[in-house]
Amino acid sequence: MSWHHRVGDKEFDNKLLAIDHSNSTNNPISFHTPESYTKFDFSKEPQEDFSTLLKREAEKIRDTYRKVRIYYSGGSDSHLMLNTFIKNKIDFDEVICLKSGIANADYEIDKYAIPSLKSLDIPSSKVKINVPSMERYENYYKENIDSKIQKGMYTYNTHFRLIAQDELFDDQNYDPETANLRGFDKPKIIEVNNKWYTYFLDVDIETFSHTLNFFSDNPILQSKQAHLFKHSINTVNESNIWSKQEIWNKSTGRQNIIEKTLYYDHDDCFFDVGKDRTYYINLKEKEAIQWALQNKLPSLSHWITCLQQLKDYTKSTWWNKGHPELGTVGIFSKFYGITTKETKTVDDLFPDGFKT
């Protein structure tokens, strides 16, 4: 198993199943990177340039899988992934854009992804724009959640908008000869006691067995990105978060394509739906819920019922602010030293708790 959670001696590629087992056994949950990370020396920056390493990764994927499918949002991560294949003339079978079917919430796909695909001159036969219907919303949220939990649909996709839930978990995409490429993730780095480390939060990476995380599955790519970001970090004005985002992208070969997306992390970002208070985490989700309210979409109340079922399933544990629509509380991977060859846990580095 590659990315996974562990509870006791049992491994999971589905966080909700891990939570259920943790609740049943009173054992903690840990988050684990691929086995190749254990033996890799992150303190030595790979000598090849990043574009060479990306080309090599794309070629390896193409040689390994019968079918290569690239999920494309138009953002900096997926754009670099797709462009790696195109500029190096490495064939792929399909590019998939995931829309929610709610126009107000699909502005990034409409404004950035689709125009970018046209400018890249990709044959229309290779482009798939997935747009769930309102009937699909109704059917999806009326279905029992148990089968969707078992399949992993609710591990990361508890928001109202139907995006990956409607496409990524199609049975045909579990074919072991198919590579479903996702553009996760830019490197996280941190300085502790004058030493630098790179690490992951499980909420920023997908542990699904049928997907590949293009930038993170291979530790040499993670290491190179972490070193590139560290070289640039001293130029960052810490008071300007968007400036940091730009440098984060630029240092790791990404373009700042999509305008700044608003994320919310405060208590007044909610709608009152009947007796329920429903939160949203970003502008797209706000637009989607607001549209559903205005249009009295029946599936909205079914979704809220699903949120309560998710609370019941997890014994109301692990949800941010106690609300499934805000996702699960993150779990740290190990911290890999990029200035000194060492591997630490979050408890090693922050015995009094993670406070940064």
Secondary structure, DSSP 8 states (H G I E B T S, - for coil): --SEEEETTEEES-HHHHHHHHHHHT--EEEE--THHHH--TTS--SS-HHHHHHHHHHHHHHH-SEEEEE--SSHHHHHHHHHHHHTT---SEEEEE--S-GGG-HHIIIIIHHHHHHTT--GGGEEEE---HHHHHHHHHS-HHHHHHHTTTTT--SSS-SGGGTTT-GGGG-TTEEEEE-----EEEEETTEEEEE-BGGGS---TT-EETTTSSHHHHHHHHHHHHHHHTT--TT-HHHHHHHHHHHTT----S----B--STT-EEEETTEEEE-SBHHHHHHHHHHHHTT-HHHHHHHHHHHHHHHHTTT-SBGGG-GGG-B---B--EEESSSS-EE-HHHH-TT----
